[in-house]
């Protein structure tokens, strides 16, 4: 990963996972897309919306490859392309 976003965008759904809120499903932890502000649930959640968001965005340029934890007190970032913390 050569270019990391400087600042996180405003979360589109600051109360939780966008799709889980819409569908009435539950999440375990949240991830914030650093490209567009999408809030999705983690891979420990039944629906895995953050990962799905990345895969759905791969036809865009740039793909939405980097997420940040959207949990209080956490600030790590994950790159889906490189499969590593960045």
C-alpha positions as CSV (number, residue, x, y, z in Angstrom):
1,X,0.0,0.0,0.0
2,X,1.8,3.1,-1.1
3,X,-0.8,5.9,-0.6
4,X,-2.8,5.9,2.7
5,X,-5.6,8.4,3.2
6,X,-4.6,11.4,5.3
7,X,-7.8,11.9,7.2
8,X,-10.8,9.8,7.8
9,X,-14.0,10.9,6.0
10,X,-17.2,11.5,8.0
11,X,-18.9,8.2,8.7
12,X,-22.1,7.8,6.7
13,X,-23.9,6.0,9.5
14,X,-22.1,6.9,12.8
15,X,-24.6,4.8,14.8
16,X,-23.5,1.5,13.3
17,X,-23.1,-0.7,10.2
18,X,-25.0,0.8,7.3
19,X,-26.4,-2.4,6.0
20,X,-27.1,-4.0,9.4
21,X,-29.1,-0.9,10.5
22,X,-31.0,-1.0,7.2
23,X,-31.7,-4.8,7.4
24,X,-32.2,-5.1,11.2
25,X,-29.2,-7.4,11.6
26,X,-26.5,-7.4,14.3
27,X,-22.7,-6.7,14.2
28,X,-19.8,-7.5,16.4
29,X,-17.3,-4.7,15.6
30,X,-17.3,-1.8,13.1
31,X,-14.9,-0.7,10.3
32,X,-14.8,2.7,8.6
33,X,-13.9,2.9,4.9
34,X,-11.2,5.5,4.5
35,X,-12.3,6.2,0.9
36,X,-16.0,7.0,1.3
37,X,-17.0,6.9,5.0
38,X,-19.0,3.6,4.7
39,X,-19.4,2.0,8.1
40,X,-19.5,-1.8,7.9
41,X,-19.4,-4.7,10.2
42,X,-16.2,-6.9,10.7
43,X,-15.5,-10.4,9.6
44,X,-16.6,-11.8,13.0
45,X,-20.1,-10.4,12.3
46,X,-22.5,-12.7,10.4
47,X,-22.8,-10.4,7.4
48,X,-19.2,-9.2,7.0
49,X,-20.3,-5.9,5.3
50,X,-16.9,-4.2,5.5
51,X,-15.3,-6.9,3.5
52,X,-18.2,-7.0,1.1
53,X,-18.0,-3.3,0.6
54,X,-14.3,-3.7,-0.4
55,X,-15.1,-6.5,-2.9
56,X,-18.0,-4.5,-4.4
57,X,-15.8,-1.5,-4.8
58,X,-13.0,-3.3,-6.7
59,X,-14.4,-2.2,-10.1
60,X,-14.0,1.5,-9.0
61,X,-10.8,3.5,-9.2
62,X,-9.6,3.6,-6.6
63,X,-11.0,0.6,-4.8
64,X,-12.0,1.1,-1.3
65,X,-9.1,-0.9,0.1
66,X,-8.3,0.6,3.5
67,X,-10.5,0.6,6.6
68,X,-10.0,1.9,10.1
69,X,-11.4,0.4,13.2
70,X,-14.5,2.3,14.2
71,X,-14.4,1.1,17.8
72,X,-13.7,3.5,20.6
73,X,-10.1,3.7,21.6
74,X,-8.8,1.8,18.5
75,X,-7.1,3.5,15.5
76,X,-5.5,0.7,13.5
77,X,-6.0,0.4,9.8
78,X,-6.3,-2.6,7.5
79,X,-5.5,-2.9,3.8
80,X,-7.6,-5.5,2.0
81,X,-5.3,-5.6,-1.0
82,X,-2.1,-6.3,0.9
83,X,-3.9,-8.2,3.7
84,X,-2.0,-6.4,6.5
85,X,-2.3,-3.6,9.1
86,X,-1.0,-0.4,7.7
